[in-house]
Structures are given as C-alpha cells and as structure tokens.
Amino acid sequence: MSRTSCYDWHVAHNGRMVDFAGWQMPVQYTSIIEEHQAVRNMAGLFDIAHMGRIAFSGTDVCSFLDSLLTNDINKLKPGDVRYSLVTNEAGGILDDVLVYRYDDDYQLVVNASNRTKILDWLTQHQSQFEVGIDDLTTATFMLAIQGPESLDILQPLVDCDLATMKYYSCTSTEITGLEARVSRTGYTGEDGFEVTVAADSGRELWASLLESGQGAGLLPCGLGARDTLRLEAAMPLYGHELHEEIDPLTAGLSFAVKLNAGNFIGKDALVKVKEQGPQKKRVGIELEGRRVARGSVELFSNQDKTIGIVTSGTFSPTLEKPIGMAYVQPDYAAVGTKLEADLRGKRIATEVVPLPFYKRG
C-alpha cells in the first residue's frame, strides 16, 4: 500500500482509511453529507496525491502528446490546462487526463488506477520522438481546495494573484515559501484550485491551508464527498462512465475530441463513430422515492424492454433525491423519458433528466 505525505494526519484526525487503487486514502472524516455541504457552501480540502503526475521534456513533447491525446495539444499556450482522453486503436478510453502546459514543460495528471497502464502506453510509443517521460507521483504531493471560499483561503498564502487566473489555467508560484504549481481546476462542480508541491512539503502545506481556512468553514474531505460532488456535476469517473469499451463520443465528451487536429491513436475509429452515430448515450436519471440505483442496475422501458444500465448512482445531498448517470439506447435518451430501474427485483419509476444535476451560480 502506498501512502501520501498526509497519511499520518488523516489517521490522527479520524479519517476512515480505505484501499483506493493501491493507496491508503481517507473516504471520510465526519460524514459524507457534512463534507459535501462544506464544499458547496464554504470550502473543502482534499488529499489527491494518489493521482498520477507525469512530466515531459524534449523537443518533440507537443507532437508526441498530439499523437496520443484526443484534444489539440498544439494549441496550448503556457498557462493552459485542457481535459483530454487517451484512446486505444478501437477508440476505447484508456484514461481521461488533464494536460498542463507550463513555460518549460508539459504535465499530465492521470487517474490513480490507470497510472501504470498509461506509463506503459507512453513508453510503448516514445521511440519515434525526442521526448523524456518522468513519473513524479511519489516525489510530489497534490491537494485540492474546492468551494466558494477557496480563493480567499488560498490567496494569503500564494505569491500570485489567483483572481486573475481563468478556469482551467495553471501557473508556477510559491506558497508559504514552497515552490508550487497551482491550477484553477477541480472535480466537484465548484470553483477551486489544485496545488502540487514536493512530497516532503505536503503536510506543511496541508496544515497551512487548514489554519488559513479556520474562519471560513474549511473542512478536510474524503473520497466519499468527492464522488457525490462529481456526480452532481455530471463529471464521468473512470471505471464507471469511462472504460476501454466506451469511446469519448458515446460518453458525451466530444468537446475534448478534435478530429481535425493531431493524428492520434484511435482517431480513425472515432471518425466512424461520428459518421454512424453512437449506439448509446450517457444520460442523467432521477428515481422516485429515496432508493438509489448503483452501478450495473438495469433500466427498462414501459414495454419491459432492457434499454440501458446505470453507471453511477447516489442520494444527492444538494437535491435531496436519488440521482444517477446511465447509458441508454438513443431512442430513450430524451429528457423526460419515463423508465424503470430494477432494484433487486422491484421496479422503481425513473426519469431521464438534464445534465448536470447541479451547476454553481
């Protein structure tokens, strides 16, 4: 089991630790609902050091990444961050990633469960390019501060003007004298920032932020709240909405696929999907009552025909109702379509609703 720089702090502060992709991570401290509401109304602090961080150097970095990623890497300017997908030859999703363009290098942040797979994929296709690949995951620490108070909490500690940063931008700076990289990104549907420092500075940074946020309602948050927050914001999760049997267009991620840009692996397959149209669509659903449809629950039409499957489900703390995402046949994807979810043999009335479920004002 791998441990982040803040593992001892999590244990000492009653973090409920679980195995997540080979890392000991806190799933919650108090309750998922309390931590969820802190992020929606004030701010929450997340240890996300389990995420993979990979740096690239060399004269061919841009063309190398353009050959593997679905987004247009050539258009990135220093300070830009872009969401992208890594696809196989059949167009299936190997991972969804964030690409960061700094003055001197590019970086990827990849899902913890896919770090080894993506590193292998990168090295398999490295030989034709003048590019260096450096896995920085264990040498660095990453956290996220999310919520409407996050800017005011982080700003006093940072040697740059955070208010001037656009959403999905990044910069190199100092935080309490520590060399850091900061991006205005997150996985909660709220405004916020993600910060990377050297691994041996992780606990110092964590403590500094908690002290700065004492009067603003900042709470440490675990993976449980991170999941309910991202689901309300309709952000797909690898292993649920995304996997190697799903392509980005079917997953509703066409904004991150530039078919007129680089000749990336999987492009030809995605061109065919676009021409023929996806065979299923990702939709939002709401269930009647309070029971939740978790992943793998089957969905039925009123003709008792299986038309889809749930990929993620939870009881929304913000909306106070059961919500979920699912893949359904295109004829049943329209908002307002009435379906039924099979929960252990009992059919529960379900309706297709717009995504996202929640969008900040």
C-alpha positions, -999 to +999 in steps of 0.1 A: +000+000+000+012+035-009+007+064+015+006+101+008+025+127+028-006+133+049-014+097+058-004+101+095-025+133+097-056+116+083-053+087+108-047+111+137-079+131+127-102+101+125-100+097+087-117+064+077-089+049+055-096+026+026-076+010-002-081+030-034-060+019-064-032+007-041-032+038-019-044+043+017-068+072+013-095+088+036-130+081+024-145+105+051-137+122+084-171+131+099-199+124+073-200+124+036-230+148+037-213+173+060-182+173+039-202+176+007-221+206+020-189+223+032-177+222-004-210+235-018-213+264+007-178+271+021-147+250+012-133+215+014-097+203+014-089+170-004-057+149-005-054+139-041-018+128-041-028+094-053-034+108-088-006+101-112+016+131-122+038+127-153+061+153-167+075+156-203+106+173-217+124+174-250+119+190-284+091+166-296+068+168-265+040+186-283+039+163-313+043+132-290+013+142-269-007+151-300-002+116-313-017+101-282-043+126-269-077+134-284-075+172-277-055+197-298-022+199-278-006+221-304-029+250-295-019+250-258-001+281-246+019+284-213-006+285-185-033+265-203-049+233-190-071+210-211-092+179-205-084+151-229-087+114-234-062+087-242-077+062-266-067+028-280-068+018-317-105+009-314-113+043-299-118+029-264-109+051-235-076+041-217-079+071-194-092+107-191-065+131-182-056+168-177-028+183-198-009+212-183+013+235-204+040+253-183+067+276-196+093+248-195+074+216-198+041+198-201+025+176-175-003+150-174-025+142-143-039+107-148-062+085-127-045+066-099-059+033-111-045+039-146-011+053-138+009+021-146-011+014-177-007+050-191+031+050-183+034+017-202+013+032-231+035+063-232+068+043-233+055+020-260+051+050-283+081+070-272+108+057-295+099+079-326+101+111-306+127+131-288+109+132-255+116+124-219+090+109-195+093+114-158+068+099-133+066+125-105+038+109-085+057+097-054+081+127-055+053+152-052+021+159-032-011+172-046-042+186-029-074+203-040-092+231-022-127+234-036-157+257-028-168+293-029-144+303-002-114+286-017-099+316-034-100+337-002-085+309+019-056+302-005-048+337-017-030+349+015-005+320+012+003+324-025+028+346-043+005+354-073-030+369-079-053+340-080-083+361-090-067+367-124-064+330-132-090+317-156-108+284-151-086+257-164-053+276-162-021+269-143+010+287-130+042+282-111+044+301-079+053+299-042+030+290-013+043+299+021+078+299+006+074+265-010+078+260-048+044+251-061+023+246-091-013+258-089-042+252-113-077+265-112-093+231-117-113+206-097-136+176-097-165+190-077-185+214-098-173+243-076-146+269-081-113+259-066-076+251-071-053+221-072-018+225-058+013+204-062+045+207-041+074+184-032+063+153-013+082+163+018+064+196+019+029+181+016+020+180+053+032+216+058+011+228+030-020+209+043-016+224+078-011+259+064-043+257+044-063+243+073-051+272+095-059+298+068-094+284+064-104+281+101-127+311+100-142+302+066-156+268+074-129+248+056-132+211+063-109+182+053-129+160+029-125+124+018-132+104-014-168+098-005-177+135-008-155+138-038-177+112-055-211+127-046-199+161-057-186+150-091-218+130-097-240+160-091-218+179-115-221+150-140-184+145-143-176+110-156-155+086-135-131+061-150-142+026-143-179+037-142-188+060-171-155+056-188-136+024-197-119+007-227-153-005-241-166+031-243-154+058-267-154+095-260-182+104-284-205+078-269-196+092-234-207+127-244-171+141-244-169+154-280-157+188-267-124+171-258-120+153-292-105+173-321-108+151-351-093+179-373-062+182-352-035+156-344-035+121-359-039+105-325-043+067-319-079+059-322-088+088-344-100+066-374-123+046-351-138+078-337-144+092-372-165+061-379-185+066-346-192+102-356-204+092-390-226+063-378-237+079-346-232+065-311-252+033-303-259+046-268-259+079-249-249+090-214-278+105-196-289+117-162-317+099-142-338+106-111-356+079-092-389+081-074-386+077-037-353+075-018-338+042-030-305+046-050-297+028-082-260+019-081-238+009-110-249-021-130-286-017-123-306-024-154-331+001-168-363-009-186-388+008-209-425+007-202-426-022-227-405-042-203-375-039-227-340-036-213-327-003-227-298+007-206-276+003-175-267+026-146-231+035-143-231+057-111-258+065-085-261+082-052-285+101-030-278+138-038-272+158-007-278+191-026-311+180-044-322+156-017-332+129-042-317+098-058-297+106-090-275+087-113-259+085-147-265+057-172-260+046-208-293+041-226-303+034-262-306+067-282-344+063-286-347+065-248-322+094-241-346+124-244-351+144-213-385+135-197-384+098-209-400+075-183-381+044-174-379+018-146-349+008-126-348-028-114-337-027-077-334-063-065-365-074-084-386-043-076-392-018-104-387+019-094-401+047-115-372+066-132-370+097-154-343+110-178-332+145-166-308+171-179-271+170-171-255+183-150-277+179-119-260+208-103-243+239-117-229+266-095-243+301-098 
